């Protein structure tokens, strides 16, 4: 399964990803979460990624903001925080 994800992944082609490479060896950030190397959001290709489309992923900038589930959790926490305030 991981090999299939790696083949579909567009991370290595992304302008934001290229800020770190060749030192960065990680990709499929929508699954594994944020990069330790990438710090700036330049441009995002996540919405055009075949893997993201296949699995119905809705977010972007996974390399800086975290995996799909991480972003959904943070959005939920923010909404609940707003309810309380």
N, C-alpha and C positions, 0 to 999 in steps of 0.2 A: 504494500500500500504506500509506503514512504517513497519508493522509487517512482510510482505514478505521480505523486504529489510533486516531487522534484522536477519531473519532466514538464508538468503543467505550469509550474511556478514562474512568474515574471520578475521576481525580486531582483535578479542579477541584471536585468535590463533597465531597472528604474533609476532615474536621476538621483533620487534620495539615497538609494542603496550605494550608488557609485561613489558617494562621499567617503565611504569607509574602505571599499575594496581596494587592493586585493587582500588586505588583512582580515576582512570579515568573511567568514566561511559559512555563516548561517543564512538560512532563507526559509521560506514558508512561514513567515512571521505571523500570518493569520492563524496558525496553529500553535507555534511555539512561544509567541509573545515578543516583547520588545527586544531590540538589538542593544548590546552593551556598547556598541561603537557609534551608531547613528544618532546624531543629536539634533540635526536640522531637518525640517520638512521642506523639501524643494519642490517636488512634483510627485504625484501618486498615480501608479498604474493599477492599483488594487481593483478598481471597478472594471477593468478590462481583462482581468486574470481568469483563465478558463477554470481553474480550481475553485476560485471564489464563486464564480457563477454556478458551477456544478453543485456546490453545497449551500447556495443561497445566502452567502455572506453579505452583509449590508454595510459594514463599516469600511474605513480606509485608514491609511497610515498605520498599519499594524506594526511596522518596524519601530515606530516611536511612541505609539499609544497603547500597544498591547494587542493580544490575540482577540478574536471576535468575542469570546466569552468574557474576557477581562473588560473589554469596552462596554459590553452590555451590563455587566455588574456595576461598573462605575456610573453609567447612565441611570440605573435604577437607584443607586445610593443618592445621586444628585436630585432626582425627582422626589424621593422620600424626604430629603433634607428640605427641599422647597415646601413640601406639604406642612412640615413642622413649623417653619418660620412664619 
